[in-house]
Amino acid sequence: MATRPFPPLLRLRSSLLPSTPLLALLSLSSLRCRTTKRRLASLHFLPSPPRTVRSLATVTAPPVVVAEDDKYGRKQVISVTPQLYGYILSNVREPPILRELREETATMPGSQMQGYSSLAIALVLPESGRLVACERDVKCLEIAKKYYERAGVSHKVDIKHGLAVESLRSLIQNGESCSFDFAFVDAEKRMYSEYFELLLQLVRIGGLIVIDNVLWHGKVADPQVNDSKTISLRNFNRKILEDKRISTSMVPIGDGMTICQKRADI
Ligand SMILES: C[S@@+](CC[C@H](N)C(=O)[O-])C[C@H]1O[C@@H](n2cnc3c(N)ncnc32)[C@H](O)[C@@H]1O
């Protein structure tokens, strides 16, 4: 998950979702929603705090960096300091159940916020909406299930326990291609390209695929960093850039997020 906050509310208006339903696939991550009534989705994606928050909570680094190179026109870039992160947390409409999940998982080893994205989406789905959530880790699922139940949204969530690629392939084999409105990806970074190809089959024309962590803490831009995840993400970003089957925008919020819309002419 990203290590810096996104703007707290990503609002996808119906104009972005031209026809039918709304669905998603994410990692707790894969969701699908079918509704013929509401075509508006409001999704909260509030990721983990910056890694420095817990250890350097009182340090206040300047939040703005100004590029020195003239070719960038002294562009100012904001970075989320612990102080700014605290400010954001106190100025977003984060439902109490999501805050509880975030706080409970903040101190856990490994990935934090298990189920946060899927719970955020399930909370705003209409009763007729459905979410497919893919996760391989039982412990993560236990946390997520607990919160789905507490939030009263379990009936909207179809959990697929296993490798996300296998779950996505099963959905295709079950004839569910072109039936999803929205997919959110935040699982194994080296598999992003495979997830994307499968999701492109599963979402309808006009549907959205949102991919998290595409800037990978800035490592994708650092030629000195060449570990397998960074290389995969670099290759993935290049592939998306050149892919004519989608409209796409890479948004520098959180850890970098790419938003793709499936085009009609593929
Ligand atoms: C960064 S966390 C995602 C958190 C998610 N956005 C949320 O809010 O719940 C990454 C998750 O992906 C899961 N994961 C990683 N690789 C996977 C795979 N190949 N198949 C299914 N889940 C996977 C991990 O177990 C972990 O829970």
The ligand as an ORCA input file, in Angstrom:
! r2SCAN-3c Opt
* xyz 0 1
  C      -0.633     -3.461      0.194
  S      -1.783     -4.656      0.655
  C      -3.284     -4.123     -0.093
  C      -4.162     -3.447      0.812
  C      -5.474     -3.143      0.128
  N      -5.350     -2.029     -0.778
  C      -6.470     -2.866      1.159
  O      -6.773     -1.700      1.423
  O      -6.927     -3.825      1.748
  C      -1.366     -5.914     -0.495
  C      -2.235     -7.132     -0.295
  O      -2.123     -7.920     -1.451
  C      -2.097     -9.263     -1.036
  N      -1.445     -9.986     -2.109
  C      -0.163     -9.893     -2.502
  N       0.065    -10.690     -3.547
  C      -1.103    -11.294     -3.845
  C      -1.511    -12.220     -4.824
  N      -0.640    -12.685     -5.713
  N      -2.792    -12.618     -4.829
  C      -3.669    -12.144     -3.923
  N      -3.346    -11.255     -2.963
  C      -2.083    -10.840     -2.915
  C      -1.306     -9.255      0.258
  O      -1.574    -10.396      1.038
  C      -1.792     -7.965      0.894
  O      -2.885     -8.181      1.738
*
